[in-house]
């Protein structure tokens, strides 16, 4: 646990000292929100104020946009020899990975908080109560945790820092092919079915239902199942790859 805290502090310092990482993780999702709400929002007929509809999806988008920094940081550790120094210092191997995961979750919480704050400034209003918001927070944490482990695995599997950054592009793009920006039933054939059955759609719909005060047990179960499955795959992949390379 002590080693994990040290790794967390180390990674946070790296994030703070890298303006690009901060922009991608926190500021760029806010820019995307302003663009969709102010520039494109009136073009979408979603049956409610667009900022109310888009906020849950943009919260997930904020989580995804911070993942490239995690994968490149992991790949950098693996390619620059720092792992050998950690081994000589008798640092727990698990702490190296959990430190990156913890940093990602913390960064995502800040990014999501920024999105929610800007959403309220733009007129977003939620009918959800305290327990609904608590459920949103829990789902954000669970999604961040799952995505972080998968991203750590991608960073470990990459052969270079550049390759690690490219590996997260599908995760960054996936929310655009979900119900984040427009309802899935308004999409064309093929894309509509993909959007309905991909993992991010039930997560977004669960957050949307909670924020509207009308949560759905069906989408919530699917969202949690996807998060647990992704986290398990990412964890097993990460630990197996780390044992081989370190």
C-alpha positions, -999 to +999 in steps of 0.1 A: +000+000+000+028+024+009+045+017-025+012+023-043+009+057-026+044+066-036+038+055-072+006+076-072+024+107-060+051+101-087+026+098-115+006+128-103+037+149-105+044+137-140+008+146-151+010+181-135+043+188-152+029+178-187+006+205-200-005+183-229-017+155-206-036+180-185-052+195-216-062+162-231-075+149-198-094+179-184-096+208-207-103+192-241-135+174-229-147+209-218-139+223-253-158+193-269-188+200-246-189+237-256-186+228-292-215+203-292-238+223-270-232+258-286-223+249-321-241+216-329-267+213-302-296+229-321-290+204-350-300+174-329-336+166-321-333+145-289-366+154-273-351+175-244-326+203-239-294+191-256-272+199-227-293+176-205-291+148-230-254+152-238-239+156-203-238+119-194-221+110-227-196+138-223-188+126-188-178+093-203-160+111-231-140+129-204-130+096-190-118+083-224-098+114-233-075+110-203-065+074-213-038+082-238-017+098-211-019+066-190-009+043-219+021+065-229+032+068-192+031+030-188+050+025-221+075+051-211+082+033-179+087+000-197+110+014-224+132+038-204+146+014-178+129+028-148+114-006-140+149-020-134+156+007-110+123-001-091+134-038-090+168-028-075+149-006-049+127-035-040+095-017-050+064-039-052+056-048-088+019-045-082+024-009-069+038+002-103+006-009-121-018+002-093-001+036-092-010+042-128-046+030-123-051+052-092-037+082-111-060+076-140-091+073-117-081+105-099-076+124-132-109+112-145-127+124-114-113+159-119-123+158-156-158+146-149-162+172-122-151+199-147-177+186-172-205+186-146-196+221-135-196+235-171-228+216-178-246+234-149-232+267-161-247+259-196-281+253-181-280+216-172-305+205-146-309+171-129-340+156-115-319+130-097-317+129-059-288+123-036-288+085-041-290+089-079-260+112-078-242+087-056-250+060-082-235+082-109-203+087-088-201+050-083-205+042-120-179+069-129-154+053-105-162+018-118-159+029-154-126+047-147-112+018-129-121-006-157-108+017-185-076+023-165-067-014-163-074-019-199-053+011-208-025+000-186-026-034-205-024-015-238+005+005-226+024-026-215+017-044-248+029-015-269+064-017-283+069+021-281+055+052-265+041+064-298+024+030-303+009+032-269-007+065-277-022+051-309-035+020-291-060+041-271-076+058-302-104+031-304-113+038-268-114+075-274-135+071-305-159+045-291-182+070-273-189+087-306-204+054-318-227+052-288-257+071-275-234+098-261-241+124-288-273+113-304-298+085-296-288+052-312-322+048-329-314+079-350-283+063-365-280+044-398-283+006-402-253-012-389-240+017-368-273+017-349-269-020-339-233-015-330-242+015-308-269-004-290-247-034-281-213-018-274-202-014-238-204+023-234-241+027-244-255+010-212-231+029-191-242+062-206-279+053-205-275+043-168-260+076-159-286+094-180-314+076-162-299+084-128-294+121-136-330+122-148-342+105-117-355+075-137-328+048-133-333+015-152-322-018-135-317-035-169-292-009-182-275-007-148-269-044-146-255-044-182-233-014-173-218-030-142-213-063-160-194-046-188-172-026-163-164-057-143-156-077-174-134-050-189-116-045-155-110-083-152-096-086-188-074-055-183-061-067-149-053-102-161-037-089-193-017-063-175-003-086-148+006-113-174+024-089-197+041-072-168+055-105-155+069-112-190+085-078-196+096-069-161 
